[in-house]
Amino acid sequence: MKRTMQKTRKRINKPKDCYYCKSETLPDYKDTKSVDRFVSERGKIMGKMYSGLCQKHQGKLTEAIKRARHLALLPFIVRPS
């Protein structure tokens, strides 16, 4: 029998510590400095893999960013100049 080689991607899983678990705080829309570090330069919310947050805090962070955008504390889109 002929075996076929499957292409597999090797992922290097680096254990990242959650920023909010370490500091024992929750993401807050009023604290734009801590929330802004998880927004890319184009204005997109970073994913769990890049931010290193746990699932619980990633959901709370998304909610805080959306609230801050609605109150005009953070921009929706950053246009390149």
C-alpha positions as CSV (number, residue, x, y, z in Angstrom):
1,M,0.0,0.0,0.0
2,K,1.2,3.5,-0.8
3,R,1.1,6.0,1.9
4,T,0.5,9.6,1.1
5,M,2.4,12.3,2.8
6,Q,0.2,14.9,4.4
7,K,1.4,18.4,4.7
8,T,1.4,19.5,8.3
9,R,2.2,22.8,9.6
10,K,4.4,23.0,12.6
11,R,3.2,25.5,15.1
12,I,5.5,26.7,17.8
13,N,3.3,27.2,20.8
14,K,4.9,29.8,23.1
15,P,3.2,29.9,26.4
16,K,2.1,33.5,26.9
17,D,0.8,34.8,30.1
18,C,-2.4,36.8,30.0
19,Y,-1.8,40.5,30.8
20,Y,-5.0,40.8,32.8
21,C,-4.5,37.6,34.7
22,K,-1.1,38.8,35.8
23,S,-2.2,42.2,36.9
24,E,-5.5,40.8,38.3
25,T,-7.6,43.5,36.6
26,L,-10.3,43.5,34.0
27,P,-10.2,45.4,30.7
28,D,-12.0,48.7,31.1
29,Y,-13.2,51.0,28.3
30,K,-12.2,54.1,30.2
31,D,-8.6,53.0,30.5
32,T,-7.7,53.6,26.9
33,K,-3.9,53.1,27.3
34,S,-4.2,49.5,28.4
35,V,-6.9,48.7,25.9
36,D,-5.1,50.4,23.0
37,R,-2.1,48.1,23.3
38,F,-4.3,45.3,21.9
39,V,-5.4,47.3,18.8
40,S,-3.3,47.1,15.7
41,E,-2.0,50.2,13.9
42,R,-4.8,50.0,11.4
43,G,-7.4,49.8,14.2
44,K,-8.2,46.1,14.2
45,I,-8.5,44.1,17.4
46,M,-5.7,41.6,17.8
47,G,-6.5,37.9,18.0
48,K,-5.9,35.7,21.0
49,M,-2.8,34.2,19.4
50,Y,-1.1,37.5,19.0
51,S,-2.3,39.2,22.1
52,G,-1.6,36.3,24.4
53,L,-4.8,36.8,26.4
54,C,-6.9,34.0,27.8
55,Q,-10.4,33.4,26.3
56,K,-12.2,35.1,29.2
57,H,-10.2,38.3,29.0
58,Q,-10.2,38.4,25.2
59,G,-14.0,38.5,25.2
60,K,-14.0,41.3,27.9
61,L,-11.3,43.2,25.9
62,T,-13.4,43.0,22.7
63,E,-16.4,44.4,24.6
64,A,-14.3,47.2,26.1
65,I,-12.8,48.2,22.7
66,K,-16.3,48.3,21.1
67,R,-17.6,50.5,24.0
68,A,-14.6,52.8,23.7
69,R,-15.1,53.2,20.0
70,H,-18.8,53.9,20.5
71,L,-17.9,56.7,23.0
72,A,-15.2,58.0,20.6
73,L,-12.4,57.2,22.9
74,L,-10.8,55.0,20.3
75,P,-11.1,55.4,16.5
76,F,-13.0,52.8,14.4
77,I,-10.5,53.0,11.5
78,V,-7.1,54.5,11.2
79,R,-6.5,55.7,7.7
80,P,-3.0,55.7,6.3
81,S,-1.7,59.1,5.4
